[in-house]
Amino acid sequence: MISALMPNYARADLAFERGEGAWLWTVDGRRFLDFGSGIATASLGHGNQHLADAIAEQAHKVMHVSNLYRIPGAERLAQRLVDASFADSVFFCNSGAEANEAMIKMIRKTMAEAGKPERFRIICFEGAFHGRTLATLAATGNAKYLAGFGPVVEGFDHVPFNNMNAVRNAIGPGTAGIMVEPIQGEGGVRAADMQFLRDLRAVCDEFGLILGMDEVQSGMGRTGKLFAHEWAGIVPDVMSVAKGIAGGFPLGAVLAKEFVAKNMVPGTHGSTFGGNPLACAAGNAALDVILAPGFLQEVDRKGRKLRAALDKIARDYPTVFADARGMGLLLGMKCVLPQGEVQAACVAEGLLAITAGDNVLRLAPPLVVTDADLDAAVAMLDRAARRCLPGAGKAAAK
């Protein structure tokens, strides 16, 4: 008999009832160090007082009014994001998939309004993940995710990641833009070469294309800068963000330059819940923390510390891990053994990590993770790796 919850998730048999910082407690009292952050989403950790107070205070006032009316909290959050980024204007929605769907529409609409409606195709990259809607699945291009859902949405051309020759070869008379993740989180924590990102900006300028950046996972401080593309010294024309933008409360956004944003006139796109007072209270509270002086520098420092420790573990256990990868606090360990086996060993040691493509174990702790937490996680991962060594199971049984 089917469960009341649809069976579309392979859920671990863990149920959490409370959290504090980077730690979570299950209903049966077990404690785990959370280095998944709800898939890089709980950016301020669990039980953050400032975030919780902001949500509670707003919930007692007004939670939802719809975008039929002005929303002061959304106006404030949009202005703060504009002030801190390349963008001139912001659209709010509820998730990363919605943000990417809106970004795709904005790229196409901008070309149509420029008198080039035939230019609607977008170059995407192998190993990408842009969401689960029909259009974002097509942009993702993963055959496993597309199977069984009918005709694939037209307009997406896929080329190898970090391959500029392939990008140039894919540009044609129907090309409108390029959509890229600075770090392919779901695809295996694969970071774009900084020069590759600079070359993408240059080729978009050369051919009059729109550069769309998917920073759903890599944005909002996760790499030690507010947005990961800043490391390359470039700016996109339009960008999607979500996940950590509101510390775990559902919120997504599209940030755009004026020449893109001006085409989104009334009736072109919308969202019932997007940017409502409660979500934007959470977004503003999260931004209070992320933009505080020194915060991003600390994320960068902690990310470098963790990366160095992961590099050492990879060297110490070459039969378990092939390498460490990623930037800031979005890191991964390429596994030699099946990733599920390594993940299970981590759980047995009290460490929550998540999997990604390319047989990678992904580590994305809250941005507020402490040095003590990092040390504890490294010790847990070391013990987990030892659990995975040949004969370790038999030794433990004795």
C-alpha positions, 0 to 999 in steps of 0.5 A: 500500500502506498504511503501518504507521502508520495514515494518520489524520495529515497529518504534516509531513516532519520527524523530531526526535531531540532537543531542548533548551529551546524548540529541536528538532533533526531526524535530519538535523541541522536546528534548529527553534525550537518554538513549538508545544510538541507542541500546548501540551504540552511545557510545560517544553520539551525535555530538562528535567533535573528532569523527565527525572530524575524520570521516570528515577528512578521508572521504576527503581522502579515504573512501574505498579501499577493503581488497585487499590492506593494510589499515593503519587505520585498522592495527593501530586499530587492534594493539591498540585492541590487546594491550588493550586485551587478543587477538593476532589478529583482524578481522574487519567486519561491525556488531555484527551479522557478528562478531558472524558469523565469531566467529562461523566459527573460532571456527569450523575451529580451531577444524577442523584444529586440526584434529577434524572436528566432533567437530563443536557444540557450547553450547549457552544459553537460553535468548541469542541474537547473531544476525539475520543471519541464523547461529546466529539465530540458536545460539540465539535459540529463536523460535519466531525469527526462525519461517518461515525461514526454517531448523535451522542451525545445531550445537547449543545446548542451556542450562539455563544461569548461570547453570554450571551443565547444561553446563557440561551435554551438553558437548559431543564428538561433542562439539567445544566450548561455546558462552556466553554473559557476560550480556544478553542485549536483553535477559533482561539485565541479567548478568552472575554470575562472578563465572559462567564465571570463571567456563566456562573458567575452563570447556573449559580448562578441555575439550579442548573447545574454549571459545567464548565471545559475547561482542557486547553489553557489550564491549567497555567500557559499564560496566566500563571496556573495556570488561565485562569479565574482571570483572571475571578475565578471558579471552576468546579465541575469542570474538565478538565486535561491537555496541560502537566500533566506536561510531555509525559508522558501525563496528564490530570485532572479537578478537582472540588468535593466536591458533584461528586466525592462521586458518583464512588464505586467502580464509577462510573468508572475508568482502568487507566493513569490516575495511575500512579506514572510519570505522577504522578512527571512531574506532580509534577516539572512542578508543581515548576517551574510553582509555583516562586516567580515562574514564572507571573509570568514566563510572564505577562511573556513572554506580554505581550512576545510579544503586543506583538510579534505585534500589530506584525507584524500591523500591518506585514503587513496582507496576511498577518495580520488580527490577533493574539489570545490570552493568555499563551503561548497566542497566535494570528495570524489569517491573511489568506492560507491558514494553511498557506501562512504555516505553511510560510513559518515552517518555511522560516525555522526556526520551528515553529507550528501551525494552528487553526480560523478560519484562525489560526496558533497560537503556544504555546511552552514556558513556559520559553521565554527572551527570546532565544528570543522575539526569535528567533521574532519575527524568524523570523515577520517574515521568514516574513511577508515571504516571503508578500508578493506577488512575494516568491517571484519575488524569492527565485528571482532 
